Amino acid sequence: MPFRLLARVALAALILIDAETAMARADEYLCSPMSGQLVDADGAPVPDTPVRRAWYWRGKRGEDSTVTDDSGHFSFGAVPPKRGLFEMIPAREAVTQDFYADLPDGAFQFLYLSTRGLTLNAETDGRPFNVRCAIGVEPHADDIHFGTCTLIE
């Protein structure tokens, strides 16, 4: 087989593999979409407060931010993985996420979680990612995270 023909066949195979992988991974999430409410230690909403979400995956970092509304509510959209052509080999998919409220006296980390897998709501074992998080209280560990948040249905 001439070299040019072999090169074309190899390139076509790589393109097909990449397209197949992209389709198979269209439903993967580094970070699932989520919503939350930021409250103080007494349960009162904390309005107009910047909230940041930072994530770490495969040596790459990312961050996005929003601001709580008058009722302390905030939300973040989904973050899909961005893979290179040669990142198709399956690997353990550990993703860490940190959530911070930027308060006048400094950043307060109200949630830390680490997931294994890129499925929707992997952060919450498949439950909707809707949380109520408090500032001014001591963070604690539970079955899915470390912080001041509780899942709300």
C-alpha positions as CSV (number, residue, x, y, z in Angstrom):
1,M,0.0,0.0,0.0
2,P,1.5,3.3,-1.0
3,F,2.4,5.6,1.9
4,R,-0.1,8.4,0.9
5,L,-3.0,5.9,0.9
6,L,-1.9,4.5,4.2
7,A,-1.7,8.0,5.7
8,R,-5.2,8.8,4.4
9,V,-6.7,5.6,5.8
10,A,-5.0,6.3,9.2
11,L,-6.3,9.9,9.2
12,A,-9.8,8.8,8.3
13,A,-9.7,6.2,11.2
14,L,-8.6,8.9,13.7
15,I,-11.4,11.2,12.6
16,L,-14.0,8.4,12.9
17,I,-12.7,7.5,16.4
18,D,-12.8,11.1,17.5
19,A,-16.3,11.6,16.2
20,E,-17.5,8.4,17.8
21,T,-15.9,9.4,21.1
22,A,-17.4,12.9,21.0
23,M,-20.9,11.4,20.5
24,A,-20.4,8.8,23.2
25,R,-19.3,11.5,25.6
26,A,-21.9,14.2,24.9
27,D,-23.6,13.4,28.2
28,E,-20.5,13.8,30.4
29,Y,-20.1,16.5,32.9
30,L,-17.1,17.8,34.8
31,C,-19.6,19.8,36.9
32,S,-23.3,19.1,36.8
33,P,-25.7,22.0,36.6
34,M,-26.7,23.1,40.1
35,S,-28.7,25.6,42.1
36,G,-28.4,26.7,45.7
37,Q,-29.3,29.2,48.3
38,L,-26.8,31.0,50.5
39,V,-28.1,31.7,54.0
40,D,-26.5,33.0,57.3
41,A,-26.2,31.1,60.5
42,D,-29.8,32.0,61.4
43,G,-31.2,30.9,58.0
44,A,-31.7,34.3,56.6
45,P,-30.9,34.7,52.9
46,V,-27.6,36.3,52.0
47,P,-28.3,38.6,48.9
48,D,-25.9,40.2,46.4
49,T,-22.9,38.0,47.3
50,P,-20.4,36.8,44.7
51,V,-20.2,33.0,44.6
52,R,-17.4,31.1,42.8
53,R,-17.1,27.5,41.7
54,A,-13.6,26.2,40.9
55,W,-12.9,22.7,39.5
56,Y,-9.8,20.6,38.9
57,W,-9.7,17.6,36.5
58,R,-6.7,15.9,34.9
59,G,-4.3,18.6,35.8
60,K,-6.6,21.4,34.4
61,R,-8.3,24.1,36.4
62,G,-11.4,26.1,35.7
63,E,-13.6,28.6,37.5
64,D,-16.9,30.4,37.0
65,S,-18.8,32.8,39.2
66,T,-22.2,34.3,39.8
67,V,-24.0,36.6,42.4
68,T,-26.8,35.6,44.7
69,D,-30.2,37.2,44.1
70,D,-32.3,39.0,46.7
71,S,-33.3,35.6,48.2
72,G,-29.7,34.3,48.3
73,H,-30.3,32.0,45.3
74,F,-27.5,31.2,42.8
75,S,-27.0,28.7,40.1
76,F,-24.2,27.4,37.8
77,G,-24.6,25.7,34.4
78,A,-23.0,22.4,33.4
79,V,-19.3,22.2,32.6
80,P,-18.5,19.6,29.9
81,P,-15.1,18.0,29.7
82,K,-12.8,19.2,27.0
83,R,-10.7,16.4,25.7
84,G,-7.9,16.4,23.2
85,L,-7.6,13.9,20.4
86,F,-5.3,11.6,22.4
87,E,-7.3,11.8,25.7
88,M,-9.7,9.0,24.6
89,I,-8.2,6.3,26.8
90,P,-10.6,5.6,29.7
91,A,-9.2,6.7,33.0
92,R,-10.5,7.2,36.5
93,E,-12.4,10.5,36.2
94,A,-11.8,12.3,39.5
95,V,-13.1,15.8,39.6
96,T,-12.9,18.1,42.6
97,Q,-15.0,21.2,43.0
98,D,-14.7,24.1,45.5
99,F,-17.4,26.7,46.2
100,Y,-16.7,30.0,47.8
101,A,-18.7,33.0,48.9
102,D,-16.7,36.2,48.5
103,L,-17.6,38.1,51.7
104,P,-16.3,41.5,52.8
105,D,-13.9,39.9,55.3
106,G,-12.6,37.3,52.7
107,A,-13.5,34.2,50.9
108,F,-15.5,31.5,52.8
109,Q,-15.4,28.0,51.4
110,F,-18.9,26.6,51.9
111,L,-18.6,23.4,49.8
112,Y,-15.9,20.9,48.7
113,L,-16.6,17.8,46.8
114,S,-14.8,15.2,44.8
115,T,-16.5,12.9,42.4
116,R,-15.6,9.7,40.5
117,G,-17.2,9.7,37.1
118,L,-18.6,12.2,34.7
119,T,-22.3,11.4,34.9
120,L,-25.1,13.9,35.5
121,N,-25.3,14.7,39.2
122,A,-22.3,12.4,40.1
123,E,-21.7,15.0,42.9
124,T,-24.9,14.0,44.7
125,D,-25.1,10.3,43.8
126,G,-27.7,11.0,41.1
127,R,-30.0,13.2,43.1
128,P,-30.7,16.8,41.8
129,F,-27.9,19.1,42.7
130,N,-29.9,21.6,44.7
131,V,-28.3,22.8,48.0
132,R,-28.8,25.3,50.9
133,C,-25.5,26.5,52.2
134,A,-24.7,28.5,55.3
135,I,-22.0,31.1,56.0
136,G,-20.8,31.8,59.5
137,V,-21.1,28.1,60.6
138,E,-18.4,25.5,61.0
139,P,-18.0,23.2,57.9
140,H,-18.6,19.5,58.5
141,A,-18.3,16.2,56.5
142,D,-21.2,14.1,55.4
143,D,-21.7,11.2,53.0
144,I,-21.1,13.3,49.8
145,H,-19.1,16.4,50.7
146,F,-17.4,18.6,53.1
147,G,-18.9,22.0,53.9
148,T,-22.0,23.8,55.2
149,C,-24.5,22.6,52.6
150,T,-27.5,20.3,52.7
151,L,-29.3,18.8,49.8
152,I,-32.8,20.1,49.3
153,E,-35.4,18.4,47.2
